[in-house]
Amino acid sequence: MTPIRILLGLTAAIFAGVLVTNEPLLAQAAVLSFSDITESAGTAGPTQPGRTGGHGAMFADVDNDALPDLYITMIFDDPMPELFFHNLGGGRFAEEGVARGIADYDGGSHGASFADLDNDDDFDLVNGATWDRPLYPAINNIFRNDGRGYFADVTSTAGIPKERRWPTRAVLAFDMDRDGDLDIFCVTNAYGSDDPPDERNEIYLNNGNMTFTPINVGDLFTAPCGQGATDTDYDGDGDVDVIAANRTGEVNILRNDGSGSFTLIPPASIGIKHAACDGITAADVDGDGDLDMLLASDDVGHLYLNRGDGRFEFKRTFADTDGYMGGFADLDLDGDLDLIFAGDDVCDLNDGRGNFEPGPPIPVSGINDPRGIAFADIDNDGDADFAVGCKRSRNWLVRNNLNSGNWLKVRLISRQGQAGAFGAKTRIYPAGQLDGKLLGFRESRSNNGYLGQDDPTLHFGLGECTSVDVAVTFLSGIRATRNNVRANQTITINASRGELQPGDAHSPPPAQTASPQ
């Protein structure tokens, strides 16, 4: 990060993150600060030269104990396992990749996704393999969760090719044909347009019984994708599209026709003029109920606002950033989405209209080659913490010290029983104003940016609101609502129940906090 961006962060934040340059943000940011808890939490991973290699960061609660667990994909020069950190509570984690069956020792992996592939209300795992080694072939794996957070490798019976195909980067799990189960899409290689012409992406259609059929035709198969990707309904038509990076050409905009057939469209046709070499993150940054877009490359980010019709207008550039992506979360619980680029030493706070200013500093001294970033409330204190996968240093886990303000977390289950209900859209309103003034909008999805998966339990800051109305539109079209939901709890909304009752609330265990380090 250049001295200019550091100076902006330091002039906007003084000791403990108290803002002094932006008066409207003063009250909410006065106690916003961050602590590096990696060492005390036990999530650093290897630190020896040549043994590091963190890339993707993926959160999900795999054992249904209301504590999000963390998966870090690993790849460097030699074969190595992925890292799975089981959340023990109290800000502590235990590395249990081998014990849980998902260490996946092979030539190395970039992308992965926790996803409920068999609709049994727990998160299975798709893990992509990148580099081939004689004893460790690069085969993409599917691991089935037994409901207790232990996994069985079912790749051999799932229909995934047993021979090596192509080097995988991003891995998405989404319902491309809207039949109620999650299909799989794997980006092949890193350069996109300049990758070997015979390389194609991988698509696996879910047959509904934990088996998959390869799809080897169409634009989604042949598009020149490289690096990261995201599954998002960018045009708001009710199906899930794919936007994938390209290091040596235009960003890939793959529009779904609703039945799982994709068309690669020119980015300029929807107003996109910048490249996305590494990652794309979609989020409603201006609070108008549609999904805006952040395009990220190694040291720059370009923000576009959605006009509401699936076309975009350029908003601004973030220069001298770190990492391969930016991630959005409501860090100060004021109701809008703030921004952190993986590895940056300041966060960017949102004024509610999509205008960002540097906020409190982030303790990342010594971080080297950060890649993916993902958010989760790791200690159930109501604010969003985050993890960063780092290739050339230890990985990073950062605790948000806010500990004040109103929030709500929403756990979704689809009509078919799918945990996370990927593709659903959740909107929050002031109590008694359902479909009125929008307080927050989230889209459930498998991946953001470059190899980042936020906790599928959705997190909302509520500002001054102490109770809200919640409306969820599932990918099937089913709409479920909850009225007069009190703040500062986790609720479960199940599509099979439609209009839910108060007894359906699911509250987390008491907040457990870690001491700042």
Residue pairs with C-beta under 8 A, 6 or more apart in sequence:
1 320
1 321
1 322
1 344
1 345
2 319
2 320
4 320
5 319
5 320
5 321
5 344
5 346
5 358
6 345
6 346
8 346
8 358
9 345
9 346
9 358
9 359
9 361
10 361
11 20
11 21
11 358
12 19
12 20
12 21
12 22
12 346
12 357
12 358
12 359
12 360
13 19
13 20
13 29
13 346
13 358
13 359
13 360
13 361
14 20
16 31
16 33
16 360
17 29
17 30
17 31
17 32
17 33
17 34
17 359
17 360
17 361
18 26
18 29
18 30
19 25
19 26
19 29
19 30
19 349
19 359
19 360
20 26
21 357
22 349
22 357
24 351
25 332
25 349
25 351
25 357
25 359
28 332
28 333
28 334
28 405
29 332
29 349
29 359
29 360
31 401
31 402
31 403
31 404
32 331
32 332
32 359
32 360
32 400
32 401
32 402
33 360
33 401
33 402
34 347
34 360
34 361
34 362
34 363
34 398
34 399
34 400
34 401
35 363
35 398
35 399
35 401
35 514
35 516
35 517
36 363
36 364
36 396
36 397
36 398
36 399
36 517
37 91
37 397
37 398
37 399
37 514
37 516
37 517
38 44
38 394
38 395
38 396
38 397
38 398
39 517
40 91
40 92
40 514
40 515
40 517
41 85
41 91
41 92
41 93
41 378
41 397
41 514
42 85
42 92
42 93
42 94
42 95
43 70
43 72
43 83
43 85
43 93
43 95
43 387
43 395
43 397
44 394
44 395
45 52
45 54
45 72
45 74
45 83
45 95
45 394
45 395
46 52
46 53
46 80
46 394
47 393
47 394
50 76
50 77
50 78
51 76
51 80
52 76
52 390
52 391
52 392
52 393
52 394
53 74
53 75
53 76
53 80
53 108
53 391
54 72
54 73
54 74
54 83
54 371
54 388
54 389
54 390
54 391
54 394
54 395
55 72
55 73
55 74
55 75
55 109
55 110
55 371
55 372
55 389
55 391
55 451
56 71
56 72
56 73
56 109
56 110
56 111
56 112
56 371
56 372
56 389
56 451
56 452
56 453
57 70
57 71
57 72
57 371
57 372
57 373
57 374
57 387
57 388
57 389
57 395
57 451
57 452
57 453
58 70
58 71
58 72
58 73
58 112
58 113
58 114
58 374
58 451
58 452
58 453
59 68
59 69
59 70
59 71
59 114
59 374
59 375
59 376
59 387
59 453
59 454
59 455
59 456
60 68
60 69
60 71
60 114
60 123
60 420
60 453
60 455
60 456
61 67
61 68
61 69
61 87
61 123
61 455
61 457
62 69
62 100
62 114
62 122
62 123
62 145
62 149
63 69
63 86
63 148
63 149
64 122
64 147
64 149
65 87
66 380
66 490
66 506
66 508
66 509
67 87
67 88
67 89
67 378
67 380
68 87
68 376
68 377
68 378
68 455
68 457
69 84
69 85
69 86
69 87
69 93
69 149
70 84
70 85
70 87
70 93
70 374
70 376
70 378
70 387
70 397
71 82
71 83
71 84
71 85
71 102
71 112
71 114
71 125
72 82
72 83
72 85
72 387
72 389
72 395
73 82
73 109
73 110
73 111
73 112
73 127
73 389
73 451
74 80
74 81
74 82
74 83
74 108
74 109
75 107
75 108
75 109
75 110
75 130
75 131
76 108
76 391
79 105
79 106
79 107
79 108
79 133
79 135
79 136
80 105
80 108
81 97
81 98
81 103
81 104
81 105
82 97
82 102
82 103
82 104
82 109
82 112
82 127
83 95
83 97
83 103
83 395
84 95
84 96
84 97
84 100
84 102
84 103
85 93
85 94
85 95
85 96
86 93
86 94
86 95
86 96
86 100
86 149
87 93
87 378
88 94
89 379
89 509
89 512
90 379
90 512
90 513
90 514
91 378
91 379
91 399
91 512
91 513
91 514
91 515
92 514
93 397
97 103
97 104
99 150
100 149
100 150
100 151
101 143
101 150
101 151
101 152
101 153
102 125
102 127
102 143
102 151
104 127
104 129
104 141
104 143
105 136
106 129
106 133
106 136
106 137
106 138
106 139
107 129
107 130
107 131
107 132
107 133
107 136
107 137
107 138
108 129
108 130
108 131
109 127
109 128
109 129
109 130
109 168
110 128
110 130
110 168
110 169
110 170
110 451
111 127
111 128
111 168
111 169
111 170
111 171
111 186
111 187
111 447
111 451
112 125
112 126
112 127
112 128
112 171
112 451
112 453
113 125
113 126
113 171
113 172
113 173
113 446
113 447
113 453
114 123
114 124
114 125
114 446
114 453
114 456
115 123
115 124
115 125
115 126
115 173
115 182
115 420
115 422
115 446
116 122
116 123
116 124
116 182
116 417
116 418
116 419
116 420
117 124
117 126
117 142
117 144
117 173
117 181
117 182
117 206
117 210
118 124
118 144
118 181
118 209
118 210
119 180
119 181
119 414
119 416
119 417
119 418
120 147
120 417
121 413
121 417
121 418
121 419
122 145
122 146
122 147
122 419
123 145
123 419
123 420
123 456
124 142
124 143
124 144
124 145
124 151
125 141
125 142
125 143
125 145
125 151
126 140
126 141
126 142
126 143
126 171
126 173
126 184
127 140
127 141
127 142
127 143
127 171
128 140
128 168
128 169
128 170
128 171
128 186
129 137
129 138
129 139
129 140
129 141
129 167
129 168
130 138
130 167
130 168
130 169
131 138
131 167
132 138
132 164
132 167
137 163
137 164
138 164
138 167
138 168
139 155
139 160
139 161
139 162
139 163
139 164
140 155
140 160
140 165
140 168
140 171
140 186
140 202
141 153
141 155
141 160
142 153
142 154
142 155
142 158
142 160
142 210
142 212
143 151
143 152
143 153
143 154
144 151
144 152
144 154
144 210
145 151
146 152
154 210
155 162
156 162
157 210
157 211
158 210
158 211
158 212
159 204
159 207
159 211
159 212
159 213
159 214
160 204
160 212
161 214
165 188
165 202
166 188
166 189
166 199
166 200
166 201
166 202
167 188
167 189
167 190
168 186
168 187
168 188
168 202
169 186
169 187
169 188
169 189
169 190
169 226
169 227
169 228
169 229
169 451
170 186
170 187
170 225
170 227
170 228
170 229
170 244
170 245
170 447
170 450
170 451
171 184
171 185
171 186
171 187
171 446
171 447
172 184
172 185
172 186
172 229
172 230
172 231
172 242
172 446
172 447
173 182
173 183
173 184
173 185
173 231
173 422
173 446
174 182
174 183
174 185
174 231
174 240
174 242
174 422
174 423
174 445
174 446
175 181
175 182
175 183
175 240
175 422
175 423
175 475
176 183
176 185
176 205
176 220
176 240
176 256
176 260
176 262
177 183
177 205
177 259
177 260
178 239
178 258
178 259
178 260
178 475
178 476
179 206
179 208
180 208
180 414
180 415
180 416
180 418
180 476
181 206
181 208
181 416
181 418
182 206
182 418
182 422
182 446
183 203
183 204
183 205
183 206
183 212
183 260
184 202
184 203
184 204
184 206
184 212
185 201
185 202
185 203
185 204
185 220
185 229
185 231
185 242
186 201
186 202
186 203
187 201
187 225
187 226
187 227
187 228
187 229
187 244
187 245
188 195
188 199
188 200
188 201
188 202
188 225
188 226
189 195
189 196
189 199
189 226
190 226
190 227
190 247
191 226
191 247
191 248
192 224
192 225
192 226
192 227
192 245
192 246
192 247
192 248
192 249
192 252
193 224
193 226
193 246
193 247
193 248
193 249
193 250
194 247
194 248
194 249
195 224
195 226
200 216
200 221
200 222
201 220
201 221
201 222
201 223
201 225
202 214
203 214
203 215
203 216
203 218
203 220
203 221
204 212
204 213
204 214
204 215
205 212
205 213
205 214
205 215
205 260
206 212
207 213
215 221
218 261
218 262
219 254
219 262
219 263
219 264
220 242
220 254
220 262
223 244
223 252
223 254
223 262
223 264
224 246
224 249
224 252
225 244
225 245
225 246
225 252
226 244
226 245
226 246
226 247
226 248
227 244
227 245
227 246
227 247
227 277
227 278
227 279
227 324
227 450
228 244
228 245
228 278
228 279
228 280
228 324
228 325
228 372
228 447
228 449
228 450
228 451
229 242
229 243
229 244
229 245
229 252
229 280
229 447
230 242
230 243
230 244
230 279
230 280
230 281
230 282
230 445
230 447
230 448
230 449
231 240
231 241
231 242
231 422
231 423
231 445
231 446
231 447
232 240
232 241
232 242
232 243
232 282
232 291
232 443
232 445
233 239
233 240
233 241
233 291
233 423
233 425
233 443
234 241
234 243
234 253
234 270
234 282
234 291
234 293
234 306
234 310
235 241
235 255
235 270
235 309
235 310
236 290
236 291
236 306
236 308
236 309
236 310
237 258
237 310
238 258
238 475
238 477
239 256
239 257
239 258
239 423
239 475
240 256
240 422
240 423
240 445
240 475
241 253
241 254
241 255
241 256
241 262
242 252
242 254
242 256
242 262
243 251
243 252
243 253
243 254
243 276
243 280
243 282
243 293
244 251
244 252
244 254
244 280
245 251
245 252
245 276
245 277
245 278
245 279
245 280
245 450
246 252
246 275
246 276
246 277
247 277
247 278
249 275
250 266
250 267
250 275
251 267
251 272
251 274
251 275
251 276
251 280
251 295
252 264
253 264
253 265
253 266
253 267
253 270
253 272
254 262
254 263
254 264
254 265
255 262
255 263
255 265
256 262
257 263
267 273
270 310
270 311
270 312
271 304
271 307
271 311
271 312
271 313
271 314
272 293
272 295
272 304
272 312
273 314
274 295
274 302
274 314
274 317
275 295
275 297
276 295
276 296
276 297
276 302
277 296
277 297
277 298
278 296
278 297
278 298
278 324
278 325
278 449
278 450
279 295
279 296
279 324
279 325
279 326
279 372
279 448
279 449
279 450
279 451
279 452
280 293
280 294
280 295
280 296
280 449
281 293
281 294
281 296
281 325
281 326
281 327
281 328
281 448
281 449
281 452
282 291
282 292
282 293
282 294
282 443
282 445
282 448
283 291
283 292
283 294
283 328
283 337
284 290
284 291
284 292
284 337
284 441
284 442
285 292
285 303
285 305
285 328
285 336
285 337
285 339
285 350
285 354
286 292
286 305
286 352
286 353
286 354
287 335
287 336
287 352
287 353
287 354
287 438
287 440
287 441
288 306
288 308
288 438
289 427
289 438
289 441
290 306
290 308
291 306
291 443
292 303
292 304
292 305
292 306
292 312
292 315
292 354
293 303
293 304
293 306
293 312
294 301
294 302
294 303
294 304
294 326
294 328
294 339
294 449
295 301
295 302
295 304
296 302
296 321
296 323
296 324
296 325
296 326
296 341
296 449
296 450
298 324
299 319
299 320
299 321
299 322
300 317
300 318
300 319
300 320
300 321
301 317
301 318
301 321
301 326
301 341
302 314
302 316
302 317
302 318
303 314
303 315
303 316
303 317
303 318
303 354
303 356
304 312
304 313
304 314
304 315
305 312
305 313
305 315
305 354
306 312
307 313
315 354
316 356
318 326
318 339
318 341
318 348
318 356
321 341
321 344
322 341
322 342
322 343
322 344
322 345
322 364
322 367
322 370
323 341
323 342
323 343
323 344
323 370
323 371
323 372
323 373
323 388
323 450
324 342
324 370
324 371
324 372
324 449
324 450
324 451
325 341
325 342
325 371
325 372
325 373
325 448
325 449
325 450
325 451
325 452
326 339
326 340
326 341
326 342
326 373
326 449
327 339
327 340
327 341
327 342
327 373
327 374
327 375
327 386
327 448
327 449
327 452
327 454
328 337
328 338
328 339
329 337
329 338
329 340
329 375
329 384
329 386
329 454
329 459
330 336
330 337
330 338
330 384
330 407
330 440
330 459
330 460
330 461
331 338
331 340
331 347
331 349
331 359
331 383
331 384
331 400
331 402
332 338
332 349
332 359
332 402
332 405
332 461
333 382
333 383
333 402
333 404
333 405
333 406
333 407
333 461
333 462
333 463
334 352
334 405
334 461
334 463
335 352
335 439
335 440
335 460
335 461
335 462
335 463
335 465
336 350
336 351
336 352
336 461
337 350
338 347
338 348
338 349
338 350
338 356
338 359
339 347
339 348
339 350
339 356
340 347
340 348
340 362
340 373
340 386
341 373
342 370
342 371
342 372
342 373
342 388
342 389
342 449
342 450
342 452
343 364
343 367
343 370
343 373
343 388
343 390
343 396
344 362
344 364
345 361
345 362
345 363
345 364
345 365
346 358
346 359
346 360
346 361
346 362
347 358
347 359
347 360
347 362
348 356
348 357
348 358
348 359
349 356
349 357
349 358
349 359
350 356
351 357
362 398
363 398
364 370
364 388
364 396
364 398
366 393
367 388
367 390
367 393
367 396
368 390
368 391
368 392
368 393
369 390
369 391
369 392
369 393
370 388
370 389
370 390
370 391
370 396
371 388
371 389
371 390
371 391
371 450
371 451
372 388
372 389
372 449
372 450
372 451
372 452
373 386
373 387
373 388
373 389
373 449
373 452
374 386
374 387
374 448
374 452
374 453
374 454
374 455
375 384
375 385
375 386
375 454
375 455
375 459
376 384
376 385
376 386
376 387
376 454
376 455
376 457
376 459
377 383
377 384
377 385
377 409
377 455
377 459
378 385
378 397
378 399
379 385
379 399
379 511
379 512
379 513
379 514
380 508
380 509
380 510
380 511
380 512
381 403
381 511
381 512
381 513
382 402
382 403
382 405
382 407
382 488
382 511
383 400
383 402
383 403
383 405
383 407
384 400
384 459
385 397
385 398
385 399
385 400
386 397
386 398
386 400
387 395
387 396
387 397
387 398
388 395
388 396
388 397
388 398
389 395
389 451
390 396
399 514
399 516
401 516
403 513
405 461
405 462
405 463
406 461
406 462
406 463
406 464
406 465
406 466
406 487
406 488
407 459
407 460
407 461
407 462
407 487
407 488
408 428
408 459
408 460
408 462
408 468
408 470
408 485
408 487
408 488
408 489
408 490
408 491
409 457
409 458
409 459
409 460
409 489
409 490
409 491
409 508
410 426
410 442
410 457
410 458
410 460
410 470
410 472
410 490
410 491
410 492
410 493
411 456
411 457
411 458
411 490
411 491
411 492
411 493
411 506
412 419
412 420
412 421
412 424
412 426
412 444
412 456
412 458
412 472
412 474
412 492
412 493
412 494
412 495
413 419
413 421
413 492
413 493
413 494
413 495
413 496
414 421
414 424
414 474
414 475
414 476
414 495
415 474
415 476
415 478
415 495
415 496
417 496
419 456
420 444
420 456
421 444
421 472
421 474
421 475
421 495
422 444
422 445
422 446
422 456
422 475
423 443
423 444
423 445
423 474
423 475
424 443
424 444
424 472
424 473
424 474
424 475
424 495
425 441
425 442
425 443
425 444
425 472
425 473
426 441
426 442
426 443
426 444
426 458
426 470
426 471
426 472
426 493
427 438
427 440
427 441
427 470
427 471
427 472
427 473
428 438
428 439
428 440
428 441
428 460
428 462
428 468
428 469
428 470
429 435
429 436
429 437
429 438
429 439
429 468
429 469
429 470
429 471
430 436
430 437
430 439
430 465
430 468
430 469
431 465
431 467
431 468
431 469
431 483
431 484
431 485
432 469
432 483
432 484
433 469
434 469
434 471
434 481
434 483
435 471
439 460
439 462
439 463
439 465
439 468
440 460
440 461
440 462
442 458
442 460
444 456
444 458
446 453
447 453
448 454
457 490
462 468
462 487
465 487
466 486
466 487
467 484
467 485
467 486
467 487
468 484
468 485
468 487
469 481
469 482
469 483
469 484
469 485
470 481
470 482
470 485
470 491
470 493
471 479
471 480
471 481
472 479
472 480
472 481
472 493
472 495
473 479
474 480
474 495
476 495
478 495
478 498
480 493
480 494
480 495
480 497
480 498
480 499
480 500
481 499
481 500
482 491
482 493
482 500
485 491
485 505
489 505
489 507
489 508
490 505
490 506
490 507
490 508
491 504
491 505
491 506
492 504
492 505
492 506
493 500
493 504
494 500
494 504
497 504
